[in-house]
């Protein structure tokens, strides 16, 4: 006699858009960090945009 262990759920292939949903927040965080580094670097080196001079 074989025992039945419930329904077997097969792994569904995720669409590319669903995979990107997890990556987008990470990319945004990296972009903000890079922009912050450039902002601080520019302020420390005295780089002033032409419209502020």
C-alpha positions as CSV (number, residue, x, y, z in Angstrom):
1,X,0.0,0.0,0.0
2,X,1.4,3.4,-1.0
3,X,0.9,6.5,1.1
4,X,-0.3,9.7,-0.5
5,X,1.7,12.7,0.9
6,X,-0.6,15.5,-0.5
7,X,-0.3,17.5,-3.7
8,X,3.1,17.8,-5.2
9,X,3.7,21.4,-6.3
10,X,6.1,21.8,-9.3
11,X,8.3,24.8,-9.5
12,X,6.9,27.3,-12.0
13,X,9.2,29.1,-14.2
14,X,9.2,32.8,-13.3
15,X,8.9,35.4,-16.0
16,X,11.7,37.8,-16.6
17,X,9.7,40.7,-15.2
18,X,9.1,38.9,-12.0
19,X,12.8,38.3,-11.6
20,X,13.5,42.0,-12.2
21,X,11.1,43.0,-9.5
22,X,13.6,41.8,-6.9
23,X,16.6,43.4,-8.5
24,X,15.2,46.9,-9.1
25,X,15.3,48.0,-5.5
26,X,18.9,46.9,-5.2
27,X,19.8,48.8,-8.4
28,X,18.1,51.9,-7.1
29,X,20.0,51.7,-3.8
30,X,23.3,51.3,-5.6
31,X,22.5,54.3,-7.9
32,X,21.6,56.5,-4.9
33,X,24.8,55.5,-3.1
34,X,26.9,56.3,-6.2
35,X,25.2,59.7,-6.6
36,X,25.8,60.5,-3.0
37,X,29.5,59.7,-3.3
38,X,29.8,62.0,-6.3
39,X,27.9,64.7,-4.5
40,X,30.2,64.6,-1.4
41,X,33.3,64.3,-3.6
42,X,32.2,67.4,-5.6
43,X,31.5,69.4,-2.4
44,X,34.8,68.5,-0.9
45,X,36.7,69.5,-4.1
46,X,34.9,72.8,-4.4
47,X,33.3,71.9,-7.7
48,X,30.5,74.3,-8.2
49,X,28.1,74.1,-11.2
50,X,28.2,77.0,-13.6
51,X,24.7,78.1,-12.8
52,X,25.6,78.6,-9.1
53,X,28.7,80.8,-9.8
